[in-house]
Amino acid sequence: MTHIEQLYWGGAALIVLWLVAFGLALVATRNGVVTPGPATQEFGDAPESPAVVSLLGNGWRGVQYAAAATLLDLAARGFLELRQPGDDPARSSVHVTEAGRTATGLMPYEQRVLARVAARAVNGGAPIGAIAFRDDKRAAAWNAELRKEIIAEARLRGLSRFRYPRLLASALMFSAFVPGALFTVAAVMGGHNLRAAFAVGAAPAAVLIFLLAKSVGERATPQGLERAGHWAGLRAWLMAHDDFARLPPAAVTVWDRYLAYGTALGVTSLTGRLLGFDSGDRRRVWSSYGGTWRPVRIRYPRLRPGFGASTSRLLYLAAGAGVLAAALCAFAVLRQPDWSVVADAHGDGSLRRPGLVLSAGWVVSVLLGLVVAGRISRWTLLAAFLAMMPGNFVSGSHGWFVDAAAQEGPLPVEVVAITVFGALAVFFLVLACLERREPDTITGEVLRMEARKGEGAARFLVLDEGDTDLTTAWALPAASQGIATGAQVRLRVSRGTRVIRSAELVKAAMPEGDRVKPVRQDVS
């Protein structure tokens, strides 16, 4: 065995050893078993906050419903007020009280939740649905900071700790690079250039570091396990009340802090679902633009022909649809029954392939249209090849393919396809002509922005013009910059393709947590 082979085998052996050590570390640092205490309604002396209880109740894996539980706890303590004017809990509103406006001494995560509610509670109140964020990244960043603050208090109370001791984590991290170093040396000795050698060495290190990073988290302390057992007893007591799981947020006026702890422990599923601090419902957003809070329903025209297309793109699409319809029409009119008769390579007679004739004509027509429209790709060719396969194996004297190939003139399915694609060609031409008109000008507030699939595809921009409860997303070119959720903008748009030609900033979006709009409140 050469020295190079020894280095490669040594690196492989070190990877196996590292995985064994990593597995032992996972076993040694796993959470202990929580022994539920007896059912109780007592919180205990100096009880943990509902946010910290959500960490304990979720096995130290996350803080689901922590923000909702904190909001309910702030309401139970008089900093916020929840009102339900009717029978629908989703129509409830949250209001900042005088104590909330002058609150001091709150924990960082409580201040974060209170600031978020205060920013959305214009003139003191807002629908609970308006608390949700309108941007996925902003929601993720906000919740990540909330989790850090909750974990910090749990550690301060001696209830939680980093999963791996510092020495063990350092040893696992640095030893993950050793196999790659051996591979790099072996690659250099084998005559590879430095770039290739480093790539060979970095690959195993990247995989091992990824495994280590995925396992990093919190684990319980002995005191944490004890307190988790106590809160498991409270959870059992709450679950004994049949109606508790269906309590609305406004029930905090009756159940006080019990509703907050029940939400943190996952007992009250309704409140946890309604009081969301995530990115919210992408098809229903609360907006105060125009003077009052109201829910705005959103439509995303994903299947609308010509949506977001430029004039040149519309002309290409019209030409492609027209060529497809013309090719399909020519094939249907000129097709003869004897086209399906081909020589039998394994016999003296002939063999009918009606399926091959029909599928070939249809697939070639589609490919011609796609080539003209500029939509051809290797995946399109693969789909065309697969579409040809079933027809290639259809033969005989009976069946739909045989009857269809023997029929003179276009088939009903061909007539429908010719009509549809011909209409699409006319539709795209009309849209291209309409694009020549002067664009319309609209003004409103940006409710949401979402990316679409495809490189360079226009983004969805949802604008609230303040005069309707139903809006359709516009197409914002991918290269556009400087527009943020919450900003008030003036847009020049083409309504046919719903393309935004230009955008002018009227009022910049204020940072989340500081946004206050002087609007009339109508949610009581």
C-alpha positions as CSV (number, residue, x, y, z in Angstrom):
1,M,0.0,0.0,0.0
2,T,1.4,3.4,-1.0
3,H,1.7,6.4,1.3
4,I,-1.2,8.1,-0.7
5,E,-3.5,5.1,-0.1
6,Q,-2.5,5.1,3.6
7,L,-3.5,8.7,3.9
8,Y,-6.9,8.1,2.2
9,W,-7.6,5.1,4.4
10,G,-6.5,6.9,7.5
11,G,-8.9,9.8,6.7
12,A,-11.7,7.4,6.2
13,A,-11.0,5.7,9.5
14,L,-11.0,9.0,11.3
15,I,-14.4,9.8,9.8
16,V,-15.7,6.6,11.2
17,L,-14.2,7.4,14.6
18,W,-15.6,10.9,14.6
19,L,-19.1,9.5,13.8
20,V,-18.8,7.1,16.7
21,A,-17.7,9.8,19.1
22,F,-20.5,12.1,17.8
23,G,-23.0,9.3,18.4
24,L,-21.7,8.8,22.0
25,A,-21.9,12.6,22.5
26,L,-25.6,12.6,21.4
27,V,-26.4,9.8,23.8
28,A,-24.5,11.3,26.7
29,T,-26.1,14.8,26.3
30,R,-29.7,13.7,25.6
31,N,-32.4,15.2,27.7
32,G,-33.4,13.4,30.8
33,V,-36.9,12.0,31.3
34,V,-39.5,14.4,32.7
35,T,-41.6,12.8,35.5
36,P,-45.0,14.5,35.5
37,G,-46.1,15.7,38.9
38,P,-49.6,15.3,40.2
39,A,-52.3,17.4,38.6
40,T,-52.3,20.8,40.2
41,Q,-53.6,24.3,39.7
42,E,-50.7,26.0,41.6
43,F,-48.0,27.9,39.9
44,G,-45.6,27.5,42.7
45,D,-43.3,30.1,44.4
46,A,-41.6,32.5,41.9
47,P,-43.1,30.7,38.9
48,E,-41.4,30.9,35.5
49,S,-43.0,33.0,32.9
50,P,-45.2,31.3,30.2
51,A,-42.5,31.9,27.7
52,V,-40.0,29.9,29.7
53,V,-42.6,27.3,30.4
54,S,-43.1,26.9,26.6
55,L,-39.4,25.9,26.4
56,L,-39.7,23.4,29.2
57,G,-43.0,22.0,27.9
58,N,-41.6,21.5,24.4
59,G,-38.7,19.4,25.6
60,W,-36.1,22.2,25.2
61,R,-36.5,21.9,21.4
62,G,-38.3,25.2,20.7
63,V,-40.6,27.9,22.0
64,Q,-43.7,27.3,20.0
65,Y,-46.6,29.6,21.1
66,A,-44.2,31.5,23.4
67,A,-45.1,34.9,21.8
68,A,-48.8,34.2,22.0
69,A,-48.5,33.0,25.6
70,T,-46.5,36.1,26.5
71,L,-49.2,38.4,24.9
72,L,-51.9,36.6,27.0
73,D,-49.7,36.9,30.1
74,L,-49.3,40.7,29.5
75,A,-53.1,40.9,29.2
76,A,-53.6,39.0,32.4
77,R,-51.2,41.4,34.2
78,G,-53.0,44.5,32.9
79,F,-50.6,45.7,30.2
80,L,-52.8,44.7,27.4
81,E,-56.6,44.2,26.9
82,L,-58.3,41.7,24.6
83,R,-61.8,42.3,23.4
84,Q,-64.2,40.1,21.4
85,P,-67.1,42.1,20.0
86,G,-69.0,39.2,18.5
87,D,-69.1,35.4,18.3
88,D,-66.1,35.1,16.0
89,P,-62.8,34.9,18.1
90,A,-60.8,35.8,14.9
91,R,-62.4,39.2,15.1
92,S,-61.0,39.9,18.5
93,S,-58.8,43.0,19.0
94,V,-55.9,43.8,21.3
95,H,-55.5,47.2,23.0
96,V,-52.6,48.7,24.9
97,T,-53.6,49.9,28.4
98,E,-52.2,52.9,30.3
99,A,-50.0,50.4,32.3
100,G,-48.7,49.0,29.0
101,R,-47.7,52.4,27.7
102,T,-45.7,53.2,30.8
103,A,-44.5,49.6,31.5
104,T,-41.1,49.1,33.1
105,G,-39.2,46.2,34.5
106,L,-40.4,43.7,31.9
107,M,-38.2,40.9,30.6
108,P,-36.6,41.5,27.1
109,Y,-38.9,39.1,25.4
110,E,-42.0,40.7,27.1
111,Q,-40.8,44.1,25.9
112,R,-40.4,42.7,22.4
113,V,-44.0,41.3,22.3
114,L,-45.4,44.5,23.9
115,A,-43.5,46.7,21.4
116,R,-44.8,44.6,18.5
117,V,-48.4,44.9,19.7
118,A,-48.0,48.7,20.4
119,A,-46.6,49.2,16.9
120,R,-49.7,47.6,15.3
121,A,-52.2,48.8,17.9
122,V,-52.9,52.2,16.3
123,N,-54.4,54.6,18.7
124,G,-54.3,51.8,21.3
125,G,-55.9,48.9,19.5
126,A,-55.7,46.6,16.5
127,P,-57.2,43.3,15.3
128,I,-55.3,40.3,16.6
129,G,-54.7,39.2,13.0
130,A,-52.7,42.4,12.4
131,I,-50.0,41.3,14.8
132,A,-48.6,38.9,12.2
133,F,-45.7,40.0,10.1
134,R,-46.0,40.6,6.3
135,D,-42.5,39.4,5.5
136,D,-41.1,35.9,6.0
137,K,-37.6,37.1,6.7
138,R,-38.6,39.7,9.2
139,A,-40.9,37.2,11.0
140,A,-38.1,34.6,11.2
141,A,-35.6,37.2,12.5
142,W,-38.0,38.5,15.1
143,N,-38.8,35.0,16.4
144,A,-35.1,34.0,16.4
145,E,-34.3,37.0,18.7
146,L,-37.3,36.1,20.9
147,R,-36.0,32.5,21.3
148,K,-32.6,33.8,22.3
149,E,-34.1,36.0,25.0
150,I,-36.2,33.2,26.4
151,I,-33.3,30.8,26.5
152,A,-31.2,33.5,28.2
153,E,-33.7,33.7,31.1
154,A,-34.0,29.9,31.3
155,R,-30.2,29.6,31.7
156,L,-30.2,32.4,34.2
157,R,-32.7,30.5,36.3
158,G,-30.7,27.3,36.0
159,L,-33.3,25.5,34.0
160,S,-31.4,25.1,30.7
161,R,-27.9,24.7,29.5
162,F,-26.0,24.4,26.2
163,R,-26.2,20.8,25.0
164,Y,-22.5,20.2,24.7
165,P,-19.9,21.2,27.3
166,R,-17.5,23.7,25.8
167,L,-14.5,21.4,25.7
168,L,-16.6,18.6,24.0
169,A,-18.0,21.0,21.4
170,S,-14.5,22.3,20.6
171,A,-13.0,18.9,20.3
172,L,-15.8,17.7,17.9
173,M,-15.5,20.8,15.8
174,F,-11.7,20.8,15.4
175,S,-11.4,17.1,15.0
176,A,-13.9,17.3,12.1
177,F,-11.2,19.0,10.0
178,V,-8.6,16.3,10.5
179,P,-9.9,13.7,8.0
180,G,-10.1,16.5,5.4
181,A,-6.5,17.5,6.1
182,L,-5.3,14.0,5.3
183,F,-7.3,13.9,2.1
184,T,-5.8,17.2,1.1
185,V,-2.3,16.0,1.6
186,A,-3.0,12.8,-0.3
187,A,-4.5,14.7,-3.2
188,V,-1.5,17.0,-3.4
189,M,0.9,14.0,-3.3
190,G,-1.2,12.4,-6.0
191,G,-0.5,15.3,-8.4
192,H,-3.7,17.3,-8.1
193,N,-3.6,21.1,-8.0
194,L,-4.2,22.9,-4.8
195,R,-7.8,24.0,-5.7
196,A,-8.9,20.4,-6.3
197,A,-7.0,19.2,-3.2
198,F,-8.7,21.7,-1.0
199,A,-12.1,20.7,-2.5
200,V,-11.4,17.1,-1.7
201,G,-10.5,18.0,1.9
202,A,-13.3,20.4,2.5
203,A,-16.1,18.0,1.5
204,P,-15.9,15.7,4.6
205,A,-15.3,18.6,7.0
206,A,-18.4,20.4,5.7
207,V,-20.6,17.3,6.2
208,L,-19.3,16.6,9.7
209,I,-19.7,20.3,10.7
210,F,-23.2,20.3,9.3
211,L,-24.1,17.2,11.4
212,L,-22.7,18.9,14.5
213,A,-24.5,22.2,13.9
214,K,-27.9,20.4,13.4
215,S,-27.5,18.8,16.8
216,V,-26.6,22.0,18.7
217,G,-29.3,23.2,21.1
218,E,-30.5,23.3,24.7
219,R,-30.8,20.5,27.2
220,A,-32.3,20.3,30.6
221,T,-30.7,20.7,34.0
222,P,-31.8,18.7,37.0
223,Q,-33.7,21.7,38.3
224,G,-35.2,22.2,34.8
225,L,-36.5,18.6,34.8
226,E,-38.1,19.1,38.2
227,R,-39.8,22.3,37.1
228,A,-40.9,20.7,33.8
229,G,-42.6,17.9,35.9
230,H,-44.5,20.5,37.9
231,W,-45.8,22.2,34.7
232,A,-46.7,18.9,33.3
233,G,-49.0,18.6,36.4
234,L,-50.6,21.9,35.6
235,R,-51.1,20.8,32.0
236,A,-52.9,17.7,33.3
237,W,-55.1,19.9,35.5
238,L,-56.0,22.2,32.6
239,M,-56.7,19.3,30.2
240,A,-59.3,18.0,32.7
241,H,-61.4,21.0,31.7
242,D,-63.1,19.9,28.5
243,D,-63.8,23.4,27.2
244,F,-60.4,24.9,28.0
245,A,-58.8,23.9,24.6
246,R,-61.4,25.9,22.8
247,L,-61.2,29.1,24.8
248,P,-60.8,32.3,22.8
249,P,-58.1,34.9,23.6
250,A,-60.6,37.2,25.2
251,A,-61.2,34.5,27.9
252,V,-58.1,35.8,29.6
253,T,-60.4,38.1,31.5
254,V,-61.9,35.1,33.2
255,W,-59.0,32.6,33.3
256,D,-56.3,35.1,34.0
257,R,-52.7,33.6,33.7
258,Y,-54.0,30.1,33.3
259,L,-54.9,30.8,29.7
260,A,-51.3,32.0,29.1
261,Y,-49.8,28.9,30.7
262,G,-52.3,26.7,28.8
263,T,-51.2,28.3,25.5
264,A,-47.5,27.8,26.4
265,L,-48.1,24.1,27.1
266,G,-50.1,23.6,24.0
267,V,-53.5,23.0,25.7
268,T,-55.3,26.0,24.2
269,S,-54.9,25.3,20.5
270,L,-57.3,28.1,19.4
271,T,-55.5,31.0,21.1
272,G,-52.1,29.7,19.9
273,R,-53.4,29.6,16.3
274,L,-55.1,33.0,16.4
275,L,-52.3,35.0,18.1
276,G,-49.7,34.3,15.5
277,F,-46.4,36.2,15.4
278,D,-45.2,34.5,12.2
279,S,-45.6,35.7,8.6
280,G,-49.3,35.4,8.7
281,D,-51.9,34.3,6.1
282,R,-50.6,35.2,2.7
283,R,-54.1,35.4,1.3
284,R,-55.7,37.5,4.1
285,V,-53.8,40.5,5.5
286,W,-55.1,43.2,7.9
287,S,-54.5,46.7,6.7
288,S,-55.2,50.2,8.2
289,Y,-54.5,52.1,5.0
290,G,-57.4,54.3,4.3
291,G,-58.5,55.0,7.8
292,T,-59.8,51.9,9.5
293,W,-58.6,48.3,10.1
294,R,-60.0,45.8,7.7
295,P,-59.0,42.4,6.3
296,V,-57.9,42.5,2.7
297,R,-58.2,39.3,0.7
298,I,-55.4,38.7,-1.9
299,R,-55.5,36.9,-5.2
300,Y,-52.3,35.6,-6.8
301,P,-52.8,35.2,-10.6
302,R,-50.3,32.4,-11.0
303,L,-52.1,30.8,-14.0
304,R,-53.1,34.1,-15.7
305,P,-51.8,34.1,-19.3
306,G,-49.3,36.9,-20.0
307,F,-49.0,37.9,-16.3
308,G,-45.8,39.9,-15.8
309,A,-44.8,39.7,-19.5
310,S,-43.1,42.5,-21.4
311,T,-44.3,43.5,-24.9
312,S,-41.6,41.5,-26.6
313,R,-42.4,38.5,-24.5
314,L,-46.1,38.8,-25.4
315,L,-45.2,38.9,-29.1
316,Y,-43.1,35.7,-28.7
317,L,-45.9,34.0,-26.9
318,A,-48.4,35.0,-29.6
319,A,-46.2,33.7,-32.3
320,G,-45.6,30.5,-30.5
321,A,-49.3,29.9,-29.9
322,G,-50.1,30.8,-33.5
323,V,-47.4,28.4,-34.9
324,L,-48.6,25.6,-32.6
325,A,-52.2,26.1,-33.7
326,A,-51.2,26.3,-37.4
327,A,-48.9,23.2,-37.2
328,L,-51.6,21.2,-35.5
329,C,-54.2,22.3,-38.0
330,A,-52.0,21.3,-40.9
331,F,-51.3,17.9,-39.4
332,A,-54.9,17.3,-38.7
333,V,-56.1,18.3,-42.2
334,L,-53.3,16.6,-44.2
335,R,-53.1,13.4,-42.1
336,Q,-53.9,10.2,-44.1
337,P,-54.7,6.7,-42.8
338,D,-51.8,5.1,-44.7
339,W,-49.3,7.3,-42.7
340,S,-49.6,4.7,-39.9
341,V,-48.4,1.8,-42.0
342,V,-44.7,1.1,-41.6
343,A,-42.5,-1.7,-42.7
344,D,-42.1,-4.6,-40.3
345,A,-38.4,-5.0,-39.7
346,H,-38.9,-8.6,-38.4
347,G,-41.3,-9.9,-41.0
348,D,-42.4,-9.8,-44.6
349,G,-45.6,-7.7,-44.1
350,S,-46.4,-4.3,-42.8
351,L,-47.2,-3.0,-39.3
352,R,-49.7,-0.3,-38.2
353,R,-48.4,2.3,-35.7
354,P,-51.4,4.7,-35.4
355,G,-50.3,5.7,-31.9
356,L,-46.8,6.7,-33.2
357,V,-48.3,8.9,-36.0
358,L,-50.7,10.8,-33.7
359,S,-48.2,11.3,-30.9
360,A,-45.4,12.3,-33.3
361,G,-47.7,14.9,-35.0
362,W,-48.9,16.4,-31.7
363,V,-45.5,16.5,-30.1
364,V,-43.8,18.0,-33.1
365,S,-46.5,20.7,-33.3
366,V,-45.9,21.5,-29.6
367,L,-42.1,21.6,-30.0
368,L,-42.4,24.0,-33.0
369,G,-44.6,26.4,-30.9
370,L,-42.2,26.2,-27.9
371,V,-39.2,26.9,-30.1
372,V,-40.9,30.0,-31.6
373,A,-42.0,31.2,-28.1
374,G,-38.4,30.7,-26.7
375,R,-39.5,28.1,-24.1
376,I,-37.5,25.2,-25.3
377,S,-35.1,23.4,-22.8
378,R,-33.6,20.0,-22.2
379,W,-36.4,19.2,-19.9
380,T,-38.9,20.0,-22.7
381,L,-37.1,17.6,-25.0
382,L,-37.1,14.9,-22.3
383,A,-40.9,15.4,-21.8
384,A,-41.4,15.2,-25.6
385,F,-39.4,11.9,-25.7
386,L,-41.5,10.5,-22.9
387,A,-44.7,11.6,-24.6
388,M,-43.7,9.7,-27.7
389,M,-43.1,6.4,-25.9
390,P,-46.7,5.3,-25.3
391,G,-47.7,5.9,-28.9
392,N,-44.7,4.0,-30.2
393,F,-46.0,0.7,-28.6
394,V,-49.6,1.0,-29.7
395,S,-50.4,-1.2,-32.6
396,G,-53.1,-3.6,-33.9
397,S,-56.4,-3.3,-35.5
398,H,-58.6,-2.2,-32.6
399,G,-58.6,0.6,-30.1
400,W,-58.9,4.4,-29.9
401,F,-55.6,5.2,-31.6
402,V,-56.5,3.0,-34.6
403,D,-60.0,4.6,-35.1
404,A,-58.6,8.1,-34.6
405,A,-55.8,7.5,-37.2
406,A,-58.3,6.1,-39.7
407,Q,-60.6,9.1,-39.4
408,E,-60.4,11.8,-42.1
409,G,-60.1,15.4,-41.0
410,P,-59.4,16.9,-37.5
411,L,-60.3,15.0,-34.4
412,P,-62.6,16.7,-31.8
413,V,-59.6,17.0,-29.4
414,E,-57.5,18.6,-32.2
415,V,-60.3,21.1,-32.9
416,V,-60.4,22.1,-29.3
417,A,-56.6,22.4,-29.1
418,I,-56.5,24.5,-32.3
419,T,-59.2,26.8,-31.1
420,V,-57.6,27.2,-27.6
421,F,-54.1,28.0,-29.0
422,G,-55.5,30.2,-31.7
423,A,-57.5,32.2,-29.1
424,L,-54.3,32.4,-27.0
425,A,-52.4,33.9,-30.0
426,V,-55.1,36.5,-30.5
427,F,-55.2,37.2,-26.7
428,F,-51.4,37.8,-26.5
429,L,-51.5,40.0,-29.5
430,V,-54.3,42.1,-28.0
431,L,-52.3,42.4,-24.7
432,A,-49.2,43.5,-26.7
433,C,-51.2,46.2,-28.3
434,L,-52.7,47.3,-25.0
435,E,-49.1,47.6,-23.6
436,R,-48.6,50.5,-26.0
437,R,-51.2,52.6,-24.1
438,E,-50.2,55.1,-21.4
439,P,-50.0,53.2,-18.0
440,D,-52.4,53.9,-15.2
441,T,-51.2,55.5,-11.9
442,I,-52.3,54.0,-8.6
443,T,-51.2,54.8,-5.0
444,G,-51.4,52.6,-1.9
445,E,-49.5,50.7,0.8
446,V,-47.4,47.6,0.0
447,L,-49.0,44.7,2.0
448,R,-46.8,41.8,0.9
449,M,-44.1,40.9,-1.6
450,E,-43.3,37.3,-2.6
451,A,-40.9,35.7,-5.0
452,R,-42.0,33.5,-7.9
453,K,-40.4,30.4,-9.2
454,G,-38.0,30.8,-12.1
455,E,-34.8,32.8,-12.5
456,G,-35.5,36.4,-13.2
457,A,-39.3,36.0,-12.7
458,A,-41.2,39.0,-11.6
459,R,-42.2,39.2,-7.9
460,F,-45.7,39.4,-6.6
461,L,-46.4,42.8,-5.1
462,V,-49.7,43.2,-3.2
463,L,-50.9,46.8,-3.0
464,D,-53.8,48.1,-0.8
465,E,-55.4,51.1,-2.5
466,G,-57.6,51.6,0.5
467,D,-61.0,51.4,-1.3
468,T,-61.6,47.6,-1.5
469,D,-61.4,44.5,0.6
470,L,-60.2,42.3,-2.3
471,T,-57.0,43.0,-4.3
472,T,-54.9,41.2,-7.0
473,A,-51.2,41.0,-6.9
474,W,-49.1,43.0,-9.4
475,A,-45.9,41.8,-11.1
476,L,-42.8,43.7,-9.9
477,P,-39.8,43.2,-12.1
478,A,-37.1,41.2,-10.3
479,A,-34.5,44.0,-10.8
480,S,-36.6,46.6,-9.0
481,Q,-35.1,47.8,-5.7
482,G,-36.0,50.1,-2.9
483,I,-39.6,48.9,-2.2
484,A,-40.3,47.4,1.2
485,T,-43.4,46.0,2.9
486,G,-45.3,48.7,4.6
487,A,-44.1,51.5,2.3
488,Q,-46.6,53.8,0.6
489,V,-45.9,54.0,-3.2
490,R,-47.2,55.5,-6.4
491,L,-47.1,52.9,-9.2
492,R,-47.5,53.2,-13.0
493,V,-49.0,50.0,-14.1
494,S,-50.3,48.1,-17.1
495,R,-53.6,46.5,-16.1
496,G,-53.6,43.9,-19.0
497,T,-50.4,42.2,-17.8
498,R,-50.5,43.7,-14.3
499,V,-46.9,44.8,-14.8
500,I,-45.5,47.6,-12.7
501,R,-43.8,50.0,-15.1
502,S,-42.3,52.3,-12.5
503,A,-42.6,52.9,-8.7
504,E,-42.2,56.1,-6.8
505,L,-41.8,56.1,-3.0
506,V,-44.4,58.3,-1.3
507,K,-43.6,57.3,2.3
508,A,-40.9,55.0,3.5
509,A,-41.8,52.0,5.7
510,M,-41.0,52.6,9.3
511,P,-39.1,49.8,11.2
512,E,-41.2,47.1,12.7
513,G,-41.8,47.9,16.3
514,D,-41.8,51.7,15.7
515,R,-44.6,51.9,13.1
516,V,-47.4,54.1,14.4
517,K,-50.1,55.3,11.9
518,P,-52.5,58.1,12.9
519,V,-55.7,56.3,11.8
520,R,-59.1,56.0,13.3
521,Q,-59.7,52.8,15.3
522,D,-62.8,50.8,14.4
523,V,-62.3,47.4,16.0
524,S,-63.9,47.7,19.4
